[in-house]
């Protein structure tokens, strides 16, 4: 299939797509400036399909986003929602969305509509060629320079230096077979880094270049700190090569320290060089300890199964009791939903 883009949006007509059950999952965090337009545009594109639902994941918004979603749900039965007790992050939001999606396929949108909803149809066409996941690759990406550079840098490091298999350029705009997506959501990973987990489970995936545009409103939620943290989660969560490098570095530091000590005892170097060498050794030791500590945090997160990835304050669909903040006091809680969703 060529990446040449066919007519879209208002010029695309009303061609019916093949029968396909689709959940449109829209994570939201303080998107009151975007969510109304996102609902209208996504809903319009879903009219081509016979069996659809819109599943909003409110990630602890405090600006009225949830109230808007409730209005959509009151007006249209196909609108479902989950509302988190606080902001748990994008990974938690899409994990919950994949878990509670009720249709065979799930498409993940951003509420900011930077990935135009009309591109969904091209993802569907590609998936029907025999893929479990189709990742959109943003063409002419309309983001700040540091986000574009950060994405390129951390994917390059992951692929070339750390040996992590990633679909190059993949974004969160993706169409996924829901049963496959649940394998990722149900994994015991401390962070369900979706694009790195999909190759590990053997899913058939591909990429497709799609259009990209500026936000329709509001402000972006990603900053340099979040980008750096996201990259570290990928590096530590999916590769042990840094530990191997540290073993070599530690060996080199020990050998150098022994050599410096021998030279100092023989009187061949002075106190200044000894001080510099001690400082370098201390700095390297701190780096070693920091990285080892990061791996220990990863292990502790995986082992601490009593710490929930997210908690749901309210919803209008059946949810697990152990994922409901108020347990069986929460409306729509049913004990059997876990078995039905797996």
Secondary structure, 3 states (H helix, E strand, C coil): CCCCCCCCHHHHCCCCCCCCEEEEEEEECCCCCCHHHHHHHHHHHHCCCCEEEEEEEECCCCCCHHHHHHHHHHHCCCEEEEEECCCCCHHHHHHHHHHHCCCCEEEEEECCCCCCHHHHHHHHHHHCCCCCEEEEEEECCCCCHHHHHHHHHHHHHHHHHCCCCCCCCEEEEEEEEHHHHHHHHCCCCCCCCHHHHHHHCCCCEEEEEEECCCCCCCCCCCCHHHHHHHHHHHHHHHCCHHHHHHHHHHHHHHHHHHHHHHHHHCCCCCHHHHHHHHHHHHHHHHHHHHHHHHHHHHHHHHHCCCCCCCCEEEECCCECHHHECCHHHCCCECCCHHHHHC
